[in-house]
C-alpha cells in the first residue's frame, strides 16, 4: 500500500504546488517535498519485491467500460520503477534551484504540478494490469510531459518541439489502442491476467503493433524524431527524467508484451537486433555531429535504447532456440543497461543544465576551459561521460559486457541464424562503443579543457550545492553500480523468470559465469583506482614544496596564440563525420575569403535528422495537401456541423440495425 500512498502523495502535493502559485518558494517546497517523500515511500515495496517478496496485487471494479483498477507490483514492474523512484527526487531537488531563475516570471507551481503528475502516472503505468487503466495512465504521462516540455512556450522553437512530441507520442498511442483492442477481443477482456494468444499470425501482428506503439515512446529509429526536439526544449531536470526514466516505459511495454504472446518466432529477435543496430549506430553518429549539447545527449539516448534492443533481440533468439543461457544473457544485459542508462544519462543532462545556467549557451563550440571554473560539475560530467562510453570500471560497461558474453556464447555454442546475428551484435556493439568514446571525448574536451573560445565561460563559477548534490549522488551511483555489478546481477533472478517463463529453466551457469567475470573485472578496476590514488598522492607530495608555473603550450613559434586556434568540437569530429557522410548528410555553408587582404571568411555546418527531413516532413506535407481538399466542408457554420453529426449518428444506427 505504500506505493499507492506514494501516488496519492505525489498528486496531492502537486495540487498544493499549483494552488500556491503566487509564492514560487512555497510551490517549490510542495513540489520537491512531494517528489522526495513520495518516491522514498515507493522505494520501500520496490526494494522488498526485488529482494524476493511476493508480488502484491489489488483489484477493484470500475464503472469505466472494459476498465478495472487492477494493479500488481511484481519483480519486473519493481525493476523498471527503480529508475523512476531514484531519478525523480534527485531531478526535483536539482530543479528547485534550477527553476529559481524563473521565479516571478513563470508559473513555477504549474511546472511542479505537472512534474509530480508525471511521476505518479509513470508509477501507475508500471503497475497497471488492465488495458484501460494502462492507456489512461499512459495518456496522462504524455500530456503532463508535454506541458513540461513547453515550459518556455514563448519561444517558437519550444512550441514546435512540443507539438512534434505530442504528435509522435499520440501516433504511438494510436497503435497501442489497436493493440489492446485486438488483444482484448481475442482474450475476452482487458485484464492482463486473461491475456493469452495462441494464434501465431495474431501474435506476430500484435508484436508489430507493440513494437511501433512502444517503440515510439522508447525512441527506436525511425520513431525517434521527437527526442532531439523535446529534450533540448525542456528544462534540464525534466530532460533528465524523460530520458532516464520516461522513455523506459516503451521498453517495459515491449517486455511485458512478450509475456502475453507465447513462444516467439526467430524473426522477432532478428527484427529487434536490426532496429537495435540501426538505432545504436545512427544515434551515436548523429550525436557525434551535433553542436547543441542537449541535442547531442538526446541522440545518445537513441543509441542506448538501441543497445537495449540488441539485448532484447538476443533474448528472443534464445527463447526461440531454447537456449536458456543466451536468453538470460540477452534479457539480463538489456535490463541492466536500462538501470545504468538512467543513472549516467540523468547525470549528463543535469550537468548540461548546470553549464547552461552558468554560461547561457548549449553550443559546445562556444565553451571551453570550464574544468577550473566548475570543478565539481566537471568531475561529475567526466564520470558520466566515461560511463556512457561503456568504459570499465563504470556501470555502462557492465550491461554491455553481459551482451558481449551472450553473443559470444551464441556464436560458439549454437548454429544457424543465431551465429550470424550474434556476430552482428558483437560487431555493432564494438562500433557503437568506439564511436561513443570518440563522441564523449570530444564533448568533455571541448567543454572543460583548453581555454574559453568565447566570452560565455569567462566569468562563470560553480553551481550551488542544491544542484551539485544530485549530480554527485548519480556520479557515485555510476561508480558503485560499476564496481558492484557482480553483486547486483544475481538480483535479476526474480525478474528474468517473468520474461522467459517459469518453465523455461534459468541456467545457474549464467549467474555463476556473469558474477565471476564481473567480480574479476571489479577487482582489477579497484586495484587500478588504488594505484591511481597512490600516484596522485605521490605527485602531490613531490610538488608540495615546489613552485609550479603555468605556461602556454608550444605554439610552433607563433608569439600571439589565440583561443580560436584550438580544436573545436566540430573539427575534432570531422574525420568521423566525413567518413560517415553518406548517412549523416551534413550541410556545409562556406564563405570563402576573397581578395588580397580578405576581411572575413566563415564555415558553418549542420546535420539535420535524415528521417525527419526525408521521411516525416514529406509525409506530413502530403497529408496536409490531401486534407486541404476537404476544407470545403469546413464552412464555419454551427448548423452544418450539427447536420454532420446527425448524419453520422444515422449512418451508425443503420449499420448497427442492418
LUMKOL-271027 format. One record per residue (C-alpha): residue number from 1; x, y, z. Coordinates in Angstrom, 2 decimals. Each point is the difference from the previous one (the first is absolute). Layout:
(NUM (X Y Z)),
...
This chain:
(1 (0.00 0.00 0.00)),
(2 (2.99 2.32 0.33)),
(3 (0.17 0.26 -3.78)),
(4 (-3.62 1.16 -0.22)),
(5 (0.68 2.43 2.83)),
(6 (2.98 1.31 -1.99)),
(7 (-2.24 0.61 -3.04)),
(8 (-2.60 1.78 2.14)),
(9 (2.69 2.11 1.67)),
(10 (1.50 1.01 -3.36)),
(11 (-3.36 1.13 -1.35)),
(12 (-0.97 1.80 3.21)),
(13 (3.26 1.92 0.28)),
(14 (-0.17 0.79 -3.72)),
(15 (-3.40 1.59 0.53)),
(16 (1.34 1.87 3.03)),
(17 (2.85 1.36 -2.14)),
(18 (-2.49 1.06 -2.68)),
(19 (-2.28 1.84 2.45)),
(20 (2.94 1.78 1.65)),
(21 (1.19 1.45 -3.31)),
(22 (0.19 3.51 1.45)),
(23 (2.98 -1.08 2.12)),
(24 (2.71 -1.70 -2.11)),
(25 (1.88 -1.12 3.12)),
(26 (-3.11 -1.63 1.47)),
(27 (-0.80 -1.66 -3.34)),
(28 (3.54 -1.39 -0.15)),
(29 (-0.32 -1.24 3.58)),
(30 (-3.15 -1.96 -0.81)),
(31 (1.30 -1.28 -3.33)),
(32 (3.45 -1.09 1.17)),
(33 (-1.23 -1.25 3.37)),
(34 (-2.71 -2.10 -1.61)),
(35 (2.41 -1.51 -2.54)),
(36 (2.62 -0.85 2.63)),
(37 (-2.41 -1.38 2.59)),
(38 (-2.23 -1.80 -2.50)),
(39 (2.88 -1.71 -1.80)),
(40 (1.59 -0.88 3.35)),
(41 (-3.21 -1.77 1.04)),
(42 (-0.21 -1.78 -3.34)),
(43 (3.55 -1.29 0.24)),
(44 (-0.86 -2.11 3.06)),
(45 (-2.37 -2.51 -1.69)),
(46 (2.08 0.10 -3.20)),
(47 (3.15 -1.02 1.88)),
(48 (-1.91 -2.71 1.89)),
(49 (-1.35 -1.45 -3.26)),
(50 (3.43 -0.04 -1.64)),
(51 (1.40 -1.81 3.04)),
(52 (-2.52 -2.82 -0.37)),
(53 (-3.23 1.14 1.65)),
(54 (-3.14 -1.38 -1.70)),
(55 (-1.79 2.13 -2.55)),
(56 (-2.68 2.32 1.35)),
(57 (-3.24 0.37 -1.96)),
(58 (-3.24 1.93 0.41)),
(59 (-3.19 -0.26 -2.03)),
(60 (-3.00 2.34 0.20)),
(61 (-2.79 0.17 -2.60)),
(62 (-0.62 3.25 -1.88)),
(63 (-3.03 1.47 -1.71)),
(64 (2.27 0.87 -2.93)),
(65 (-0.80 -2.32 -2.95)),
(66 (2.48 -2.88 -0.17)),
(67 (1.94 1.61 2.85)),
(68 (0.95 -1.08 3.49)),
(69 (2.41 1.32 2.59)),
(70 (2.29 -3.02 -0.30)),
(71 (3.58 0.55 1.16)),
(72 (2.87 -2.31 0.90)),
(73 (3.54 0.56 1.16)),
(74 (2.09 -2.92 -1.19)),
(75 (3.77 -0.15 -0.44)),
(76 (-0.13 1.23 -3.63)),
(77 (-2.06 3.06 0.92)),
(78 (2.20 0.62 3.03)),
(79 (3.15 -0.07 -2.10)),
(80 (-1.33 2.59 -2.46)),
(81 (-1.24 2.13 2.90)),
(82 (3.54 0.31 1.35)),
(83 (1.10 2.66 -2.54)),
(84 (-3.20 1.97 0.63)),
(85 (0.27 -0.05 3.78)),
(86 (3.76 0.70 0.05)),
(87 (0.19 2.67 -2.67)),
(88 (-3.24 1.90 0.72)),
(89 (0.92 1.34 3.48)),
(90 (3.55 0.86 -1.07)),
(91 (-1.23 1.87 -3.08)),
(92 (-2.63 1.77 2.13)),
(93 (2.62 1.12 2.52)),
(94 (2.15 1.27 -2.86)),
(95 (-2.97 1.74 -1.56)),
(96 (-0.71 1.92 3.18)),
(97 (3.07 2.18 -0.58)),
(98 (-0.02 -0.32 -3.78)),
(99 (-3.50 1.54 -0.25)),
(100 (0.87 2.84 2.39)),
(101 (1.10 1.94 -3.08)),
(102 (-3.67 0.21 -1.07)),
(103 (-1.47 1.02 3.35)),
(104 (-2.36 2.89 -0.59)),
(105 (0.00 -0.56 -3.78)),
(106 (-1.55 -3.45 -0.35)),
(107 (-2.62 -2.07 1.79)),
(108 (2.29 -2.25 2.02)),
(109 (-3.02 -1.59 1.68)),
(110 (-1.35 -1.30 -3.32)),
(111 (3.39 -1.46 -0.86)),
(112 (0.21 -1.89 3.29)),
(113 (-3.60 -1.19 -0.37)),
(114 (0.71 -1.58 -3.38)),
(115 (3.32 -1.37 1.27)),
(116 (-1.60 -1.89 2.89)),
(117 (-2.90 -1.15 -2.18)),
(118 (2.56 -1.36 -2.49)),
(119 (1.74 -1.99 2.72)),
(120 (-3.30 -1.32 1.40)),
(121 (-1.28 -1.03 -3.44)),
(122 (3.26 -1.80 -0.82)),
(123 (-0.38 -2.02 3.19)),
(124 (-3.53 -0.96 -1.03)),
(125 (1.16 -1.02 -3.48)),
(126 (2.48 -2.47 1.48)),
(127 (-2.49 -1.58 2.41)),
(128 (-3.19 0.11 -2.13)),
(129 (-1.48 -3.40 -0.81)),
(130 (-2.98 1.13 -2.06)),
(131 (0.21 1.35 -3.53)),
(132 (-2.33 2.94 0.64)),
(133 (1.84 1.03 3.17)),
(134 (3.31 -0.39 -1.85)),
(135 (-1.11 2.23 -2.89)),
(136 (-1.43 2.67 2.32)),
(137 (3.25 0.11 1.97)),
(138 (1.98 0.01 -3.26)),
(139 (-2.00 2.97 -1.30)),
(140 (0.41 1.94 3.26)),
(141 (3.74 -0.56 -0.30)),
(142 (-0.01 1.36 -3.56)),
(143 (-2.01 3.11 0.86)),
(144 (1.86 0.89 3.20)),
(145 (3.38 -0.38 -1.70)),
(146 (-1.25 2.15 -2.91)),
(147 (-0.76 2.89 2.35)),
(148 (3.43 -0.42 1.58)),
(149 (1.71 0.08 -3.41)),
(150 (-1.74 3.27 -0.96)),
(151 (0.96 1.73 3.25)),
(152 (1.57 2.84 -2.05)),
(153 (-2.90 0.08 -2.44)),
(154 (0.67 3.61 -0.97)),
(155 (2.84 -1.32 -2.21)),
(156 (-1.06 -1.20 -3.45)),
(157 (2.54 -2.85 0.01)),
(158 (-1.38 -1.29 3.32)),
(159 (-3.58 0.06 -1.29)),
(160 (1.04 -1.90 -3.12)),
(161 (1.85 -2.58 2.10)),
(162 (-3.07 -0.43 2.19)),
(163 (-2.29 -0.63 -2.95)),
(164 (2.43 -2.47 -1.57)),
(165 (0.13 -1.89 3.30)),
(166 (-3.78 0.04 0.42)),
(167 (-0.64 -1.27 -3.53)),
(168 (2.67 -2.70 0.27)),
(169 (-1.21 -1.32 3.33)),
(170 (-3.62 -0.11 -1.16)),
(171 (0.90 -1.84 -3.18)),
(172 (1.52 -2.62 2.27)),
(173 (-3.11 0.03 2.19)),
(174 (-2.19 -0.62 -3.07)),
(175 (1.89 -3.23 -0.68)),
(176 (-0.35 -0.97 3.68)),
(177 (-3.77 0.53 -0.19)),
(178 (-0.21 -2.48 -2.87)),
(179 (2.37 -2.32 1.87)),
(180 (-2.21 -0.12 3.10)),
(181 (-3.21 -0.21 -2.05)),
(182 (1.21 -3.10 -1.83)),
(183 (1.48 -1.52 3.14)),
(184 (-3.16 0.67 2.00)),
(185 (-2.26 -1.35 -2.75)),
(186 (2.04 -3.20 -0.21)),
(187 (0.26 -0.45 3.79)),
(188 (-3.52 1.11 0.95)),
(189 (1.08 2.94 2.17)),
(190 (2.70 2.56 0.66)),
(191 (1.39 -1.39 3.24)),
(192 (3.59 -1.11 -0.47)),
(193 (-0.66 -3.21 1.94)),
(194 (-2.24 -1.22 -2.82)),
(195 (2.35 0.87 -2.86)),
(196 (1.16 -3.06 -1.89)),
(197 (0.54 -0.29 -3.75)),
(198 (0.13 -3.42 -1.63)),
(199 (-0.21 1.07 -3.64)),
(200 (3.41 0.55 -1.59)),
(201 (-1.20 2.53 -2.65)),
(202 (-1.87 2.02 2.64)),
(203 (3.02 -0.11 2.33)),
(204 (2.24 1.36 -2.78)),
(205 (-2.48 2.78 -0.81)),
(206 (-0.23 0.95 3.68)),
(207 (3.79 0.00 0.28)),
(208 (0.31 2.42 -2.92)),
(209 (-2.66 2.30 1.46)),
(210 (1.77 -0.04 3.36)),
(211 (3.36 0.58 -1.64)),
(212 (-1.27 3.17 -1.70)),
(213 (-2.12 1.23 2.90)),
(214 (2.56 -0.56 2.72)),
(215 (2.93 0.66 -2.32)),
(216 (-1.26 3.53 -0.63)),
(217 (0.24 0.72 3.72)),
(218 (3.35 -1.76 0.40)),
(219 (1.58 1.80 -2.95)),
(220 (0.78 -2.84 -2.40)),
(221 (1.15 1.11 -3.44)),
(222 (-1.96 1.18 -2.01)),
(223 (-2.48 1.05 2.74)),
(224 (2.61 2.02 1.87)),
(225 (-0.49 3.43 -1.56)),
(226 (-1.71 1.52 3.05)),
(227 (2.98 -0.59 2.33)),
(228 (2.47 2.51 -1.52)),
(229 (-2.80 2.58 -0.04)),
(230 (-1.59 -0.49 3.42)),
(231 (3.11 -0.51 2.15)),
(232 (1.73 3.28 -0.93)),
(233 (-3.28 1.91 0.44)),
(234 (-0.87 -1.34 3.45)),
(235 (1.61 1.24 3.23)),
(236 (3.08 -2.09 0.71)),
(237 (-1.38 -1.84 3.05)),
(238 (-3.03 -0.97 -2.11)),
(239 (2.30 -1.17 -2.83)),
(240 (1.85 -2.17 2.52)),
(241 (-3.25 -1.59 1.19)),
(242 (-1.40 -0.52 -3.49)),
(243 (3.18 -1.55 -1.37)),
(244 (0.97 -1.91 3.13)),
(245 (-3.42 -1.35 0.94)),
(246 (-2.91 0.88 -2.29)),
(247 (1.29 -1.50 -3.25)),
(248 (0.51 -3.27 1.90)),
(249 (-3.78 -0.32 0.02)),
(250 (0.30 -1.06 -3.62)),
(251 (2.53 -2.70 0.87)),
(252 (-2.19 -1.19 2.88)),
(253 (-3.07 -0.18 -2.23)),
(254 (1.85 -2.05 -2.58)),
(255 (1.41 -2.39 2.61)),
(256 (-3.40 -0.38 1.66)),
(257 (-1.54 -0.71 -3.42)),
(258 (2.36 -2.93 -0.47)),
(259 (-1.57 -1.66 3.04)),
(260 (-3.41 -0.05 -1.76)),
(261 (0.91 -1.32 -3.42)),
(262 (1.37 -3.47 0.64)),
(263 (3.05 -1.52 -1.65)),
(264 (1.60 2.58 -2.32)),
(265 (1.11 -0.76 -3.56)),
(266 (3.61 0.73 -0.90)),
(267 (-0.82 2.96 -2.24)),
(268 (-1.17 2.03 3.01)),
(269 (3.51 -0.18 1.39)),
(270 (1.55 0.73 -3.40)),
(271 (-2.21 3.07 -0.41)),
(272 (0.89 1.32 3.47)),
(273 (3.70 -0.53 -0.65)),
(274 (-0.31 1.89 -3.31)),
(275 (-1.81 2.85 1.77)),
(276 (2.59 -0.06 2.77)),
(277 (2.90 0.22 -2.43)),
(278 (-1.55 2.82 -2.02)),
(279 (-1.03 1.91 3.14)),
(280 (3.36 -0.47 1.67)),
(281 (2.21 0.87 -2.97)),
(282 (-2.09 2.82 -1.46)),
(283 (-0.72 1.40 3.46)),
(284 (3.65 0.35 0.95)),
(285 (0.96 1.28 -3.49)),
(286 (-2.63 2.74 0.23)),
(287 (1.15 0.78 3.53)),
(288 (3.58 0.30 -1.22)),
(289 (-1.04 2.64 -2.55)),
(290 (-2.02 2.23 2.35)),
(291 (1.11 3.38 1.31)),
(292 (-2.84 0.38 2.52)),
(293 (0.90 -1.86 3.21)),
(294 (-3.53 -1.06 0.98)),
(295 (-0.83 -1.03 -3.57)),
(296 (3.16 -2.13 0.02)),
(297 (-1.10 -1.67 3.24)),
(298 (-3.44 -0.66 -1.50)),
(299 (1.51 -1.84 -2.97)),
(300 (2.19 -1.89 2.44)),
(301 (-3.20 -1.23 1.66)),
(302 (-1.03 -1.44 -3.38)),
(303 (3.35 -1.81 -0.09)),
(304 (-0.47 -1.50 3.46)),
(305 (-3.57 -1.04 -0.73)),
(306 (1.49 -1.81 -3.00)),
(307 (2.38 -1.88 2.30)),
(308 (-2.98 -1.07 2.13)),
(309 (-1.80 -1.19 -3.16)),
(310 (3.04 -2.13 -0.87)),
(311 (-0.32 -1.74 3.36)),
(312 (-3.72 -0.61 -0.49)),
(313 (0.69 -1.42 -3.46)),
(314 (2.62 -2.39 1.38)),
(315 (-2.41 -1.05 2.74)),
(316 (-2.75 -0.77 -2.51)),
(317 (2.42 -2.03 -2.13)),
(318 (0.90 -1.94 3.15)),
(319 (-3.67 -0.71 0.73)),
(320 (-0.59 -1.17 -3.56)),
(321 (3.10 -2.22 -0.03)),
(322 (-0.79 -1.31 3.52)),
(323 (3.41 1.19 1.14)),
(324 (-0.45 1.15 3.62)),
(325 (3.46 1.50 0.29)),
(326 (-0.40 2.20 -3.08)),
(327 (-3.48 1.12 1.10)),
(328 (1.16 0.91 3.50)),
(329 (3.11 1.82 -1.21)),
(330 (-2.04 1.98 -2.55)),
(331 (-2.83 1.04 2.28)),
(332 (2.30 0.55 3.00)),
(333 (2.30 2.23 -2.05)),
(334 (-2.97 2.01 -1.30)),
(335 (-1.53 0.46 3.46)),
(336 (3.30 0.90 1.62)),
(337 (0.62 2.61 -2.69)),
(338 (-3.44 1.48 0.72)),
(339 (1.13 0.72 3.55)),
(340 (3.46 1.18 -1.03)),
(341 (-1.31 2.36 -2.67)),
(342 (-2.34 1.65 2.47)),
(343 (2.95 0.79 2.28)),
(344 (2.58 1.36 -2.44)),
(345 (-2.45 1.70 -2.36)),
(346 (-1.74 1.70 2.90)),
(347 (3.40 1.16 1.21)),
(348 (1.02 1.36 -3.41)),
(349 (-3.23 1.94 -0.50)),
(350 (0.34 1.53 3.44)),
(351 (3.59 0.92 -0.87)),
(352 (-1.18 1.57 -3.26)),
(353 (-2.54 2.03 1.97)),
(354 (2.70 1.27 2.35)),
(355 (2.08 1.15 -2.97)),
(356 (-3.00 1.63 -1.65)),
(357 (-0.95 1.88 3.15)),
(358 (3.52 1.29 0.62)),
(359 (1.03 0.81 -3.58)),
(360 (-3.32 0.70 -1.73)),
(361 (0.72 -2.23 -3.00)),
(362 (-0.31 -3.66 -1.05)),
(363 (2.41 0.39 -2.94)),
(364 (3.06 -2.18 0.64)),
(365 (2.27 2.02 -2.31)),
(366 (-0.67 3.16 2.03)),
(367 (1.37 -1.45 3.24)),
(368 (3.29 -1.32 1.32)),
(369 (2.27 0.12 3.01)),
(370 (-2.86 -0.57 2.44)),
(371 (1.71 -2.64 2.14)),
(372 (1.86 2.62 2.04)),
(373 (-3.12 2.10 0.38)),
(374 (-2.46 -2.84 0.72)),
(375 (2.11 -2.83 1.46)),
(376 (-2.86 -1.90 1.69)),
(377 (-2.21 0.09 -3.08)),
(378 (3.00 -0.91 -2.19)),
(379 (0.92 -3.01 2.15)),
(380 (-3.60 -1.26 0.06)),
(381 (-0.37 0.53 -3.75)),
(382 (3.25 -1.90 -0.62)),
(383 (-1.33 -2.98 1.96)),
(384 (-3.22 0.08 -2.01)),
(385 (1.94 0.26 -3.26)),
(386 (2.21 -2.98 0.86)),
(387 (-3.06 -2.01 1.06)),
(388 (-2.05 0.73 -3.13)),
(389 (3.00 -0.82 -2.21)),
(390 (-0.11 -3.52 1.46)),
(391 (3.50 0.10 1.49)),
(392 (0.93 -2.06 3.07)),
(393 (-0.30 0.14 2.91)),
(394 (-3.20 2.07 -0.07)),
(395 (-3.54 -1.26 -0.34)),
(396 (-0.43 0.57 -3.73)),
(397 (2.53 -2.73 -0.67)),
(398 (-1.71 -2.62 2.18)),
(399 (-3.25 -0.21 -1.97)),
(400 (1.77 -0.12 -3.35)),
(401 (2.38 -2.63 1.37)),
(402 (-2.95 -2.35 0.62)),
(403 (-1.11 0.48 -3.60)),
(404 (3.49 -0.82 -1.24)),
(405 (0.02 -3.17 2.10)),
(406 (-3.38 -1.05 -1.37)),
(407 (0.97 0.71 -3.59)),
(408 (3.29 -1.91 0.29)),
(409 (-1.81 -2.92 1.62)),
(410 (-2.50 -0.08 -2.87)),
(411 (2.78 0.16 -2.60)),
(412 (1.92 -2.90 1.54)),
(413 (-2.76 -2.28 1.27)),
(414 (-2.91 0.43 -2.43)),
(415 (-0.34 -0.32 -3.76)),
(416 (-1.89 1.48 -2.92)),
(417 (-1.57 3.46 0.13)),
(418 (0.90 0.58 3.67)),
(419 (3.73 -0.04 -0.84)),
(420 (-0.34 2.65 -2.70)),
(421 (-2.18 2.20 2.18)),
(422 (2.34 -0.32 2.97)),
(423 (3.02 1.03 -2.03)),
(424 (-2.00 2.98 -1.34)),
(425 (-0.70 0.97 3.63)),
(426 (3.70 -0.24 0.89)),
(427 (1.03 2.08 -3.02)),
(428 (-2.75 2.54 0.63)),
(429 (0.80 0.37 3.69)),
(430 (3.67 0.46 -0.82)),
(431 (-0.73 2.72 -2.55)),
(432 (-2.48 1.73 2.31)),
(433 (2.47 -0.13 2.87)),
(434 (2.84 1.46 -2.05)),
(435 (-2.17 2.83 -1.33)),
(436 (-1.32 0.70 3.51)),
(437 (3.56 0.37 1.34)),
(438 (0.81 2.45 -2.81)),
(439 (-3.25 1.90 0.56)),
(440 (0.40 0.55 3.73)),
(441 (3.74 0.61 -0.22)),
(442 (-0.95 2.79 -2.38)),
(443 (-2.71 1.32 2.32)),
(444 (2.01 0.02 3.21)),
(445 (3.12 1.37 -1.66)),
(446 (-1.81 2.85 -1.73)),
(447 (-2.03 0.93 3.07)),
(448 (2.44 -0.30 2.86)),
(449 (3.55 0.02 -1.38)),
(450 (2.01 2.59 -1.86)),
(451 (-0.81 3.71 0.17)),
(452 (-3.36 1.79 -0.38)),
(453 (-0.82 0.46 -3.69)),
(454 (-2.56 2.79 0.56)),
(455 (-0.91 2.37 2.86)),
(456 (-2.71 -2.41 1.24)),
(457 (2.19 -1.96 2.50)),
(458 (2.19 2.94 0.99)),
(459 (-1.58 0.93 3.33)),
(460 (-1.96 -3.12 0.97)),
(461 (0.22 -1.84 3.30)),
(462 (-1.18 -3.25 1.49)),
(463 (-3.73 -0.63 0.49)),
(464 (-1.46 -0.11 3.50)),
(465 (-0.04 -3.08 2.15)),
(466 (-3.71 -0.63 -0.60)),
(467 (0.80 -0.64 -3.67)),
(468 (3.40 -1.52 0.70)),
(469 (-1.17 -2.69 2.45)),
(470 (-2.27 -1.97 -2.42)),
(471 (2.82 -0.09 -2.56)),
(472 (2.47 -1.33 2.58)),
(473 (-2.48 -2.64 1.20)),
(474 (-0.55 -1.25 -3.56)),
(475 (3.75 0.05 -0.67)),
(476 (0.54 -2.07 3.14)),
(477 (-2.75 -2.40 -1.13)),
(478 (1.75 -0.47 -3.37)),
(479 (3.18 -1.00 1.84)),
(480 (-1.77 -2.16 2.58)),
(481 (-2.11 -1.92 -2.54)),
(482 (3.03 -0.47 -2.25)),
(483 (2.21 -1.40 2.76)),
(484 (-2.84 -1.93 1.65)),
(485 (-1.59 -1.43 -3.13)),
(486 (0.99 -3.53 1.05)),
(487 (-2.28 0.35 3.05)),
(488 (-2.87 1.74 -1.82)),
(489 (-0.41 -2.38 -2.95)),
(490 (-1.14 -2.98 2.15)),
(491 (-3.01 2.05 1.14)),
(492 (-1.35 -0.38 -3.55)),
(493 (-0.84 -3.59 0.92)),
(494 (-3.42 1.24 1.13)),
(495 (-0.57 2.06 -3.17)),
(496 (1.10 -2.29 -2.82)),
(497 (-2.49 -2.87 0.62)),
(498 (-2.87 2.43 -0.68)),
(499 (1.38 0.59 -3.49)),
(500 (1.26 -3.43 -0.98)),
(501 (-2.76 -1.91 1.81)),
(502 (0.09 -2.15 3.12)),
(503 (0.40 -3.20 -2.01)),
(504 (2.96 1.36 -1.95)),
(505 (2.81 -1.01 2.35)),
(506 (2.41 2.78 0.83)),
(507 (3.49 -1.35 -0.39)),
(508 (1.85 0.24 3.33)),
(509 (3.12 0.30 -2.12)),
(510 (-1.12 3.50 -1.01)),
(511 (0.18 1.44 3.48)),
(512 (3.20 -1.89 0.78)),
(513 (1.75 1.09 -3.20)),
(514 (-1.30 3.58 0.00)),
(515 (0.75 0.63 3.67)),
(516 (3.44 -1.59 -0.24)),
(517 (0.99 2.04 -3.08)),
(518 (-1.35 3.25 1.43)),
(519 (1.68 -0.72 3.34)),
(520 (3.38 -0.42 -1.68)),
(521 (-0.49 3.24 -1.95)),
(522 (-0.97 1.82 3.19)),
(523 (3.13 -1.20 1.79)),
(524 (2.22 1.12 -2.86)),
(525 (-1.77 3.36 -0.17)),
(526 (0.24 0.48 3.74)),
(527 (3.71 -0.74 -0.13)),
(528 (0.42 2.52 -2.81)),
(529 (-1.87 2.67 1.97)),
(530 (2.14 -0.64 3.08)),
(531 (3.17 0.27 -2.11)),
(532 (-1.28 3.22 -1.57)),
(533 (-0.75 1.46 3.43)),
(534 (3.51 -0.89 1.19)),
(535 (1.58 1.66 -3.03)),
(536 (-2.07 3.16 0.53)),
(537 (1.03 0.08 3.67)),
(538 (3.65 -0.53 -0.95)),
(539 (-0.13 2.82 -2.55)),
(540 (-1.58 2.30 2.56)),
(541 (2.70 -0.86 2.52)),
(542 (2.84 0.59 -2.49)),
(543 (-1.39 3.36 -1.12)),
(544 (-1.07 1.19 3.44)),
(545 (3.11 2.12 0.60)),
(546 (0.65 0.99 -3.59)),
(547 (-1.26 2.92 -2.02)),
(548 (-2.15 -1.07 -2.91)),
(549 (-0.13 2.47 -2.89)),
(550 (-2.55 0.04 -2.81)),
(551 (1.08 0.79 -3.55)),
(552 (-1.60 -0.12 -3.42)),
(553 (0.43 -3.19 -1.95)),
(554 (2.53 -0.07 -2.84)),
(555 (-1.39 2.16 -2.80)),
(556 (2.28 -0.77 -2.96)),
(557 (1.77 3.32 0.42)),
(558 (-3.18 2.08 -0.17)),
(559 (0.29 2.68 2.67)),
(560 (-3.67 1.02 0.34)),
(561 (-2.11 -3.17 0.27)),
(562 (-3.77 0.37 0.17)),
(563 (-2.72 -2.17 1.53)),
(564 (-1.50 -0.29 -3.49)),
(565 (3.03 -2.05 -1.05)),
(566 (-1.15 -2.92 2.13)),
(567 (-1.73 -3.02 -1.35)),
(568 (-3.76 0.51 0.10)),
(569 (-2.43 -2.82 0.67)),
(570 (-0.98 0.09 -3.68)),
(571 (3.59 -0.25 -1.23)),
(572 (0.72 -2.86 2.42)),
(573 (-2.91 -2.01 -1.42)),
(574 (0.57 0.97 -3.65)),
(575 (1.97 -3.12 -1.06)),
(576 (-2.76 -2.27 1.29)),
(577 (-2.90 2.08 -1.29)),
(578 (1.72 0.20 -3.38)),
(579 (0.46 -3.78 -0.07)),
(580 (-3.72 -0.53 0.70)),
(581 (-1.12 2.94 -2.14)),
(582 (-2.34 -2.21 -2.05)),
(583 (-2.13 -0.72 3.09)),
(584 (0.23 3.43 1.63)),
(585 (-0.58 2.27 -3.02)),
(586 (1.73 2.91 1.75)),
(587 (-0.57 3.40 -1.59)),
(588 (2.93 2.38 -0.40)),
(589 (-0.42 3.75 -0.30)),
(590 (3.31 1.55 -1.07)),
(591 (0.92 3.63 -0.52)),
(592 (3.40 -0.12 -1.69)),
(593 (2.59 2.77 0.49)),
(594 (0.15 2.39 -2.94)),
(595 (2.57 2.55 -1.11)),
(596 (3.64 0.55 0.90)),
(597 (-0.81 1.02 3.56)),
(598 (-3.27 -1.83 0.80)),
(599 (-2.12 1.55 2.74)),
(600 (-1.99 -3.04 1.06)),
(601 (-0.61 -3.65 -0.71)),
(602 (-2.22 -2.56 1.68)),
(603 (-0.94 -3.66 0.04)),
(604 (-3.22 -1.26 1.57)),
(605 (-1.22 -3.57 0.00)),
(606 (-3.31 -1.52 1.08)),
(607 (-1.16 -3.60 0.08)),
(608 (-3.80 -0.30 -0.15)),
(609 (-1.77 -3.23 0.82)),
(610 (-0.24 -1.90 -3.27)),
(611 (-3.20 -1.77 1.05)),
(612 (-1.71 3.24 0.93)),
(613 (1.08 1.74 -3.20)),
(614 (-0.56 -2.81 -2.48)),
(615 (-2.74 -2.14 1.54)),
(616 (-2.21 1.92 2.41)),
(617 (0.12 3.48 -1.50)),
(618 (-0.97 -1.30 -3.46)),
(619 (-2.67 -2.26 1.49)),
(620 (-1.69 2.82 1.89)),
(621 (0.23 2.33 -3.00)),
(622 (-1.89 -2.64 -2.00)),
(623 (-2.56 -0.43 2.78)),
(624 (-0.54 3.78 0.22)),
(625 (-0.50 0.23 -3.75)),
(626 (-2.47 -2.90 0.04)),
(627 (-2.01 1.41 2.90)),
(628 (-0.10 3.46 -1.57)),
(629 (-2.42 -1.40 -2.60)),
(630 (-2.56 -0.61 2.78)),
(631 (0.02 3.58 1.27)),
(632 (-3.08 0.76 -2.07)),
(633 (-2.02 -1.90 2.61)),
(634 (1.30 2.27 2.77)),
(635 (-2.29 2.99 -0.50)),
(636 (0.06 1.38 3.56)),
(637 (-3.78 -0.47 0.38)),
(638 (-1.13 -1.72 3.19)),
(639 (-3.21 -1.25 -1.61)),
(640 (1.99 -1.78 -2.70)),
(641 (2.19 -1.71 2.60)),
(642 (-3.11 -1.16 1.88)),
(643 (-1.26 -1.44 -3.28)),
(644 (3.27 -1.93 -0.41)),
(645 (-0.41 -1.45 3.50)),
(646 (-3.63 -0.96 -0.65)),
(647 (0.89 -1.70 -3.30)),
(648 (2.83 -1.89 1.69)),
(649 (-2.30 -1.22 2.78)),
(650 (-2.61 -1.04 -2.57)),
(651 (2.61 -1.95 -1.98)),
(652 (1.17 -1.74 3.16)),
(653 (-3.57 -0.96 0.95)),
(654 (-0.67 -1.41 -3.48)),
(655 (3.27 -1.94 0.10)),
(656 (-0.82 -1.38 3.44)),
(657 (-3.54 -1.05 -0.91)),
(658 (0.95 -1.54 -3.34)),
